[in-house]
Amino acid sequence: MATLGVFSRHEDMYYGCINTLMIRTRLEILPSGLEGEKSPQYRVMIGTTQVGAGWDRTSRQGEAYLCLKLDDPSFPAPIFANLVARGDEHHLVWSRDEGHRQSAD
C-alpha cells in the first residue's frame, strides 16, 4: 500500500495534501449533507471543485475509515483509496488493483 497523503481531522472534516509523482494538491473532505443508503457521506474538494466522494466504512477489526473515490478527466479510471487513522493523523492509502499490475520481466 502506498500513502498518497496525510490529513488532519477537525470535527467532521479532514484537511490535507495528496503528493504523488503527478499530483500535488490540497484536499478538503467535507460532510456531503446527503442522506440515503448509497449516498456518499463526504465530498472531496479542491477549492470549490468536487473531485470525489467518500463513504464511512468499518474494517473487519472494527476500525472506522473512509473509502474515497477520486476522479479527474486526466485519470484513466477513478482512484479508490482509504483514509485511515494512524495516531493523530489520517493517511490516505491506496493499492493498485492486482488486475492492473504488470510484470517487471
C-alpha positions as CSV (number, residue, x, y, z in Angstrom):
1,M,0.0,0.0,0.0
2,A,1.2,3.5,-0.8
3,T,0.4,6.5,1.3
4,L,-0.9,9.2,-1.1
5,G,-1.3,11.9,1.6
6,V,-1.6,12.8,5.2
7,F,-4.7,14.6,6.6
8,S,-5.8,16.2,9.9
9,R,-9.2,16.0,11.3
10,H,-11.2,18.9,12.6
11,E,-14.7,18.0,13.9
12,D,-16.2,16.0,11.0
13,M,-13.9,17.5,8.3
14,Y,-10.4,16.4,7.0
15,Y,-7.7,18.6,5.5
16,G,-4.5,17.6,3.8
17,C,-2.5,17.1,0.7
18,I,-2.0,14.4,-1.9
19,N,1.6,14.1,-3.1
20,T,2.4,11.7,-5.9
21,L,4.7,11.9,-8.9
22,M,1.9,13.5,-10.9
23,I,-0.4,15.1,-8.3
24,R,0.4,17.7,-5.7
25,T,-2.7,19.3,-4.3
26,R,-4.6,20.3,-1.1
27,L,-7.8,18.5,-0.5
28,E,-10.7,19.0,1.9
29,I,-13.0,16.2,2.8
30,L,-16.3,17.6,4.0
31,P,-19.7,16.2,5.0
32,S,-22.0,15.9,2.0
33,G,-25.3,16.6,3.8
34,L,-26.8,13.8,1.6
35,E,-29.0,11.1,3.1
36,G,-29.7,7.7,1.6
37,E,-28.3,4.2,1.8
38,K,-26.0,4.6,-1.2
39,S,-25.4,8.4,-0.9
40,P,-21.8,9.4,-0.1
41,Q,-21.3,10.9,3.4
42,Y,-18.5,13.1,2.2
43,R,-17.5,15.4,-0.7
44,V,-13.8,15.6,-1.7
45,M,-13.0,19.1,-2.7
46,I,-10.1,21.1,-4.3
47,G,-11.2,24.7,-3.6
48,T,-14.8,24.9,-4.9
49,T,-14.5,21.9,-7.2
50,Q,-15.7,18.5,-6.2
51,V,-13.2,15.8,-7.2
52,G,-14.6,12.8,-5.3
53,A,-16.8,11.3,-2.7
54,G,-16.4,9.3,0.5
55,W,-18.3,6.7,2.5
56,D,-18.0,5.6,6.1
57,R,-16.8,2.0,6.5
58,T,-15.7,-0.3,9.3
59,S,-12.9,-2.8,8.9
60,R,-13.1,-6.5,10.0
61,Q,-11.2,-5.5,13.1
62,G,-13.8,-2.9,13.9
63,E,-11.8,0.2,12.9
64,A,-13.6,3.1,11.2
65,Y,-12.2,4.5,8.0
66,L,-13.4,6.4,4.9
67,C,-13.5,4.8,1.5
68,L,-12.8,7.6,-1.1
69,K,-13.4,7.7,-4.8
70,L,-11.3,10.3,-6.6
71,D,-11.8,11.2,-10.2
72,D,-10.5,13.6,-12.8
73,P,-10.7,13.8,-16.6
74,S,-6.9,13.2,-16.7
75,F,-7.2,9.9,-14.9
76,P,-7.7,6.7,-17.0
77,A,-10.0,5.4,-14.3
78,P,-11.2,6.6,-10.8
79,I,-8.9,6.1,-7.9
80,F,-10.3,4.3,-4.8
81,A,-8.3,4.9,-1.6
82,N,-8.9,4.6,2.1
83,L,-8.4,7.3,4.7
84,V,-7.3,5.5,7.9
85,A,-6.4,6.9,11.3
86,R,-2.7,6.5,12.4
87,G,-2.3,8.2,15.7
88,D,-3.3,11.8,15.4
89,E,-3.1,11.7,11.6
90,H,-5.2,10.2,8.9
91,H,-3.3,8.6,6.0
92,L,-4.8,8.2,2.5
93,V,-3.6,4.8,1.4
94,W,-4.0,3.1,-2.0
95,S,-3.1,-0.2,-3.5
96,R,-3.1,-1.0,-7.3
97,D,-5.7,-3.5,-8.3
98,E,-4.0,-6.8,-9.0
99,G,-5.6,-7.0,-12.4
100,H,-3.6,-3.8,-13.4
101,R,-0.2,-5.0,-12.2
102,Q,2.4,-5.5,-14.8
103,S,5.4,-7.8,-14.7
104,A,8.9,-6.3,-14.4
105,D,10.2,-9.1,-16.7
